[in-house]
Amino acid sequence: MVSGVRRIVLWLATTATGVVLLFGYPTSTSSTPAVSAVVEAAGAATATTGTGGTVTVTGPAADTRWGPVQVQVTVTDGQITDVEVVEYPTGNGRDREINARAVPVLVQETLDAQSADVHAVSGATLTSEGYVESLQAALDRAGL
């Protein structure tokens, strides 16, 4: 009977140690936030006026954990007619793979919604958040 009690106590101690180690393990080595705020300095967003009520505006680059995201939007007569992501994370193969799928989805959702009210792309949350930040700043600058 004594060995059974010892076995239970040993099992409980081992389990408790495992749980403490599991919850104490850091999930990230970086202390920086996943997405920092868009820093708007003078001239950070640029606008070019086209012909016939067309304006093209480049939003400021939104810094994300994996790199900056910057969006350029073209507005014609109050309608978003074109969106180009001029900068996005491409630092490694995985970034390129994720963003090759995510960027066209974000652009199409923007054209469909005619606003920055787009859903994040699964697996590309940080790129999606940076995209929305830069896009919203560009749309604000364009007067939408």
N, C-alpha and C positions, 0 to 999 in steps of 0.2 A: 504494500500500500504506500509506503514511503517513497518508493521510486516513482510511482504514478503521480504523486503530488509534486515531486521534484520535476518530473517531465512537464507537467502543466505549468509550473512556475517558470521553467526555462523557456517554454513555448511562448508564454505571455511576455516575458522580458524581451525575447527575440523579436516578436511581433511589434511591441512598443518601440523598440530601437529602429526597426525598419520603417515604421510610420514616421517617426521623428526625422530620420534621415531623408525620407521621401519628401516631406513637406518643407524641410530646410534647404533642399537643393534649389539653387537659383535657376530660374528659367531663362534668364537673359544675362549676358555679361555686360551689356550696355546700360548705363544709368540715364541715358538720354531718352526723351519721350519718343514714341513711335512716329508721330507726325508733329512737327513743330509748326508754330503759327506762320502764316504768310507774312513776311516782312515787306511792308510797302514803303519803299523809299521814294524820294522824288524821281519820277521817270521810270519807276519799276514796271508800270504797265504802259505800253505804247499803243497809239492809235494812228491809223492811216485812213484818211477819207478817200473813198473811191468815187466813181461817177454814179449818178442816178440814185442817190440815197443809200449808197453802199459804204459801209465802214468796216475796216478790219482792225481788230484790237488784239493785242497780245497781253495776256495776263502775266502777273509776276510769277516767277518760279516758286513753287511750294516745295519746301524741303521735306523729304520723307526719310525714313530710316535707311532706305536703299538708294536714295539719290533724288534729285529734283525732278519735279513734274511741271511743265509749262504748256499752256494751251493758248492757241490763237483762234479767234472766232471771227467769222465774217457775217455781218448783219446787213440785209437788204430790205428796205422799207419795213423795218420792225420785225423781220423774220430772220431766224438763224438759218443761213444758207450753206455755211461750210464751217467745219471745225477741223483744226489740225493740231495734233499734239507734237509740239516742236522739240520737246525734251522730256525724256522719261528714263527710268533706270535700265541700263543695259550693261551693268558692270560684270555680269557673268552669264553663263549659258542659261541658268535657271531664270534669271531676270528677263532675258531675251525671250525665252519660251513663254513665260507667264504674260508678258506685255504684248507679245505678238498676238495673243488671243484676246487680252483684255482691252487694249486700246481701240480696236474697231468696234467692239461692243459698246464702250463708253461713248464713242462718237455717234454711233447710230441711235443710242438712247437719247442723246442730247438733241439730235435732229428731230426725233419723234416727239420728245417732250417740249421742245422749244424753250427749255429752261435748264438750270443746273440741277433740277430735281431728278437725279438719276440714281439707280441702285448700284451699290458696290458690286463688282464682279467677284464671284467666289474665287478665292485663292490669290486675289490681287487687291486686297483691302487697302493697303497703304497707297498703292498707285491710284486706286479709285478715290481715296480721300484727298490726295494731292491734286488730282485732276479736277475734282469738284471745287476745291479752294481756288485754284488758278482760273478755272472757267467762270466762277461767280464773280471774281474780281474783274475779269475781262467784260462780262455782261454788264456789270455795274458801270464800268467805264464807257460802254457802248450805249448806256441809257436804257437798258432792259431790266 
